[in-house]
Amino acid sequence: MAKYSEKFKLMVVKEYLEGNLGYKLLARKHGVKSHKQIINWVKNYENFGAESLMSKKHEKSYSVQFKLDVLRFMKRTGSSVIDSALQFGITNPPMISRWKKEFLEGGAEALGKPKGRSPMSDKGTSKSNKNKHVEEKEMTYEQKLERENELLRLEVEYLKKLRAFQMDPEGYLEKHRQHYHSNSKKNLN
């Protein structure tokens, strides 16, 4: 995926807002791979300002519950990925598509797995990977029950939130929008 500078993004957004060229023509003119990228920049700029175009050194990490809330909102309302991202203050809409794919392939557990490679150690990694798999297989009965219990707790919590959302979607979304918005402000400071 090509990386574009903040200056470049801002220039393209401002050129679009002047109204002379559409998304596709701007993409062709500036060599942007997809016009959808420009749509994303413009919507982020309009909703969150110029700072939304700044490159992030590390992608913000979201809780599994937040990811499930976003996916549920999309399914219930039929919103697009971009509209859902704007609704929840997410400046990288393709991330939602990735969450959806992960959820469909591996369920809610897949949404909690860390991304990227594990750090390399000085010693051989093959031994540590083998030991890790052996430890997972040799979980005691009690450990397996504790894990299952935790998964059931998460499922119950999920169902409670789903019921609250179904009973009052607007109230639920407003409450969580304020919560997520205030948390994102705290993370910026």
Kinemage of the C-alpha trace (Angstrom):
@kinemage 1
@onewidth
@group {chain A} dominant
@subgroup {mainchain}
@vectorlist {calphas} color= white
{ca met a 1} P 0.000 0.000 0.000
{ca ala a 2} L 1.406 3.369 -1.039
{ca lys a 3} L 2.088 5.927 1.671
{ca tyr a 4} L 1.220 9.528 0.939
{ca ser a 5} L 2.490 12.547 2.840
{ca glu a 6} L 0.138 14.721 4.869
{ca lys a 7} L 0.992 17.637 2.592
{ca phe a 8} L 0.031 15.639 -0.507
{ca lys a 9} L -3.251 14.433 1.013
{ca leu a 10} L -4.199 17.959 2.047
{ca met a 11} L -3.380 19.296 -1.422
{ca val a 12} L -5.589 16.648 -3.099
{ca val a 13} L -8.442 17.229 -0.630
{ca lys a 14} L -8.346 20.983 -1.176
{ca glu a 15} L -8.254 20.488 -4.935
{ca tyr a 16} L -11.340 18.273 -4.668
{ca leu a 17} L -13.147 20.802 -2.460
{ca glu a 18} L -12.510 23.521 -5.060
{ca gly a 19} L -14.890 21.482 -7.221
{ca asn a 20} L -12.939 21.366 -10.481
{ca leu a 21} L -12.292 17.605 -10.576
{ca gly a 22} L -14.027 14.522 -9.241
{ca tyr a 23} L -12.511 11.670 -7.252
{ca lys a 24} L -11.576 9.493 -10.234
{ca leu a 25} L -9.982 12.309 -12.236
{ca leu a 26} L -7.992 13.459 -9.203
{ca ala a 27} L -6.763 9.916 -8.620
{ca arg a 28} L -5.640 9.648 -12.230
{ca lys a 29} L -4.056 13.107 -12.211
{ca his a 30} L -1.996 12.508 -9.050
{ca gly a 31} L -1.293 8.802 -9.503
{ca val a 32} L -3.346 7.640 -6.514
{ca lys a 33} L -4.075 3.944 -6.948
{ca ser a 34} L -7.777 4.128 -6.047
{ca his a 35} L -10.232 7.004 -6.060
{ca lys a 36} L -11.743 5.486 -2.907
{ca gln a 37} L -8.616 6.584 -1.056
{ca ile a 38} L -9.393 10.188 -1.990
{ca ile a 39} L -13.023 9.742 -0.894
{ca asn a 40} L -11.698 8.573 2.474
{ca trp a 41} L -9.354 11.570 2.792
{ca val a 42} L -12.102 14.048 1.914
{ca lys a 43} L -14.639 12.554 4.329
{ca asn a 44} L -12.071 12.406 7.127
{ca tyr a 45} L -11.059 16.005 6.457
{ca glu a 46} L -14.674 17.186 6.454
{ca asn a 47} L -15.534 15.342 9.661
{ca phe a 48} L -12.329 15.389 11.697
{ca gly a 49} L -10.171 18.165 10.223
{ca ala a 50} L -6.651 18.231 8.808
{ca glu a 51} L -5.199 16.188 11.692
{ca ser a 52} L -7.129 13.160 10.399
{ca leu a 53} L -4.825 13.204 7.359
{ca met a 54} L -1.703 12.898 9.497
{ca ser a 55} L -0.007 9.539 9.232
{ca lys a 56} L -0.176 7.442 12.338
{ca lys a 57} L 3.023 5.752 13.436
{ca his a 58} L 1.005 2.978 15.028
{ca glu a 59} L -2.555 2.134 14.234
{ca lys a 60} L -4.871 2.816 17.161
{ca ser a 61} L -5.930 -0.370 18.849
{ca tyr a 62} L -9.614 -0.970 19.495
{ca ser a 63} L -11.243 -3.369 21.923
{ca val a 64} L -13.000 -6.480 20.686
{ca gln a 65} L -16.269 -5.063 22.014
{ca phe a 66} L -15.816 -1.850 20.025
{ca lys a 67} L -15.116 -3.836 16.848
{ca leu a 68} L -18.237 -5.938 17.441
{ca asp a 69} L -20.294 -2.767 18.018
{ca val a 70} L -19.124 -1.331 14.699
{ca leu a 71} L -19.838 -4.559 12.799
{ca arg a 72} L -23.247 -4.888 14.448
{ca phe a 73} L -24.080 -1.284 13.562
{ca met a 74} L -23.151 -1.938 9.929
{ca lys a 75} L -25.291 -5.053 9.751
{ca arg a 76} L -28.286 -3.504 11.485
{ca thr a 77} L -28.339 -0.204 9.600
{ca gly a 78} L -26.906 -1.354 6.284
{ca ser a 79} L -24.323 1.438 6.492
{ca ser a 80} L -21.272 1.382 4.267
{ca val a 81} L -17.794 0.920 5.670
{ca ile a 82} L -17.050 4.631 5.205
{ca asp a 83} L -20.298 5.778 6.848
{ca ser a 84} L -19.733 3.415 9.768
{ca ala a 85} L -16.183 4.687 10.181
{ca leu a 86} L -17.446 8.269 10.311
{ca gln a 87} L -20.174 7.291 12.773
{ca phe a 88} L -17.610 5.794 15.171
{ca gly a 89} L -14.771 8.257 14.565
{ca ile a 90} L -12.503 5.783 12.771
{ca thr a 91} L -10.194 7.499 10.284
{ca asn a 92} L -9.152 4.281 8.511
{ca pro a 93} L -12.292 2.642 7.016
{ca pro a 94} L -10.461 -0.311 5.401
{ca met a 95} L -9.687 -1.445 8.942
{ca ile a 96} L -13.424 -2.186 9.384
{ca ser a 97} L -13.372 -4.388 6.280
{ca arg a 98} L -10.462 -6.291 7.828
{ca trp a 99} L -12.425 -6.719 11.080
{ca lys a 100} L -15.399 -8.042 9.129
{ca lys a 101} L -13.236 -10.571 7.286
{ca glu a 102} L -11.566 -11.694 10.524
{ca phe a 103} L -14.937 -12.037 12.251
{ca leu a 104} L -16.387 -14.104 9.399
{ca glu a 105} L -13.339 -16.368 9.319
{ca gly a 106} L -12.697 -16.804 13.049
{ca gly a 107} L -15.544 -15.288 15.069
{ca ala a 108} L -15.158 -12.804 17.906
{ca glu a 109} L -11.937 -14.464 19.095
{ca ala a 110} L -10.206 -13.545 15.837
{ca leu a 111} L -10.870 -9.860 16.526
{ca gly a 112} L -8.740 -10.012 19.681
{ca lys a 113} L -5.615 -11.528 18.158
{ca pro a 114} L -2.616 -9.175 17.968
{ca lys a 115} L -1.464 -8.156 14.498
{ca gly a 116} L 1.972 -8.524 12.993
{ca arg a 117} L 4.883 -10.772 13.686
{ca ser a 118} L 5.982 -11.688 17.150
{ca pro a 119} L 9.320 -10.156 18.133
{ca met a 120} L 12.388 -12.221 17.330
{ca ser a 121} L 14.528 -13.442 20.162
{ca asp a 122} L 18.257 -14.117 20.216
{ca lys a 123} L 17.629 -17.839 20.465
{ca gly a 124} L 16.001 -20.013 17.801
{ca thr a 125} L 12.319 -19.258 17.411
{ca ser a 126} L 11.412 -22.773 16.316
{ca lys a 127} L 12.046 -24.112 19.824
{ca ser a 128} L 9.947 -21.430 21.464
{ca asn a 129} L 7.110 -22.032 18.987
{ca lys a 130} L 7.204 -25.775 19.684
{ca asn a 131} L 7.136 -25.152 23.444
{ca lys a 132} L 4.242 -22.751 23.024
{ca his a 133} L 2.180 -25.337 21.139
{ca val a 134} L 2.992 -28.003 23.722
{ca glu a 135} L 1.881 -25.665 26.544
{ca glu a 136} L -1.409 -24.946 24.763
{ca lys a 137} L -2.070 -28.663 24.290
{ca glu a 138} L -1.169 -29.435 27.898
{ca met a 139} L -3.606 -27.004 29.471
{ca thr a 140} L -5.102 -28.533 32.570
{ca tyr a 141} L -8.774 -29.323 32.727
{ca glu a 142} L -9.188 -26.410 35.142
{ca gln a 143} L -7.466 -24.010 32.753
{ca lys a 144} L -9.691 -25.161 29.905
{ca leu a 145} L -12.766 -24.595 32.062
{ca glu a 146} L -11.536 -21.132 33.060
{ca arg a 147} L -11.017 -20.260 29.404
{ca glu a 148} L -14.462 -21.530 28.465
{ca asn a 149} L -15.952 -19.608 31.398
{ca glu a 150} L -14.294 -16.389 30.206
{ca leu a 151} L -15.606 -16.900 26.672
{ca leu a 152} L -19.117 -17.457 28.044
{ca arg a 153} L -18.843 -14.261 30.113
{ca leu a 154} L -17.873 -12.360 26.974
{ca glu a 155} L -20.789 -13.886 25.078
{ca val a 156} L -23.264 -12.917 27.819
{ca glu a 157} L -21.891 -9.364 27.859
{ca tyr a 158} L -22.176 -9.219 24.090
{ca leu a 159} L -25.792 -10.409 24.189
{ca lys a 160} L -26.668 -7.840 26.868
{ca lys a 161} L -25.285 -5.045 24.728
{ca leu a 162} L -27.046 -6.408 21.665
{ca arg a 163} L -30.365 -6.430 23.546
{ca ala a 164} L -29.797 -2.857 24.758
{ca phe a 165} L -29.019 -1.786 21.207
{ca gln a 166} L -32.126 -3.510 19.805
{ca met a 167} L -34.394 -1.896 22.408
{ca asp a 168} L -33.107 1.675 21.864
{ca pro a 169} L -30.638 1.938 18.967
{ca glu a 170} L -30.388 5.737 18.991
{ca gly a 171} L -29.901 5.987 22.764
{ca tyr a 172} L -27.340 3.188 22.749
{ca leu a 173} L -25.362 4.703 19.872
{ca glu a 174} L -25.419 8.177 21.419
{ca lys a 175} L -24.176 6.826 24.746
{ca his a 176} L -21.349 4.852 23.129
{ca arg a 177} L -20.468 7.567 20.624
{ca gln a 178} L -19.879 9.954 23.525
{ca his a 179} L -17.907 7.279 25.399
{ca tyr a 180} L -15.665 6.437 22.415
{ca his a 181} L -15.264 10.098 21.515
{ca ser a 182} L -14.141 11.015 25.035
{ca asn a 183} L -11.743 8.046 25.119
{ca ser a 184} L -10.177 9.030 21.812
{ca lys a 185} L -9.598 12.557 23.126
{ca lys a 186} L -7.877 11.124 26.215
{ca asn a 187} L -5.603 8.995 24.011
{ca leu a 188} L -4.538 12.063 22.009
{ca asn a 189} L -3.358 13.949 25.128
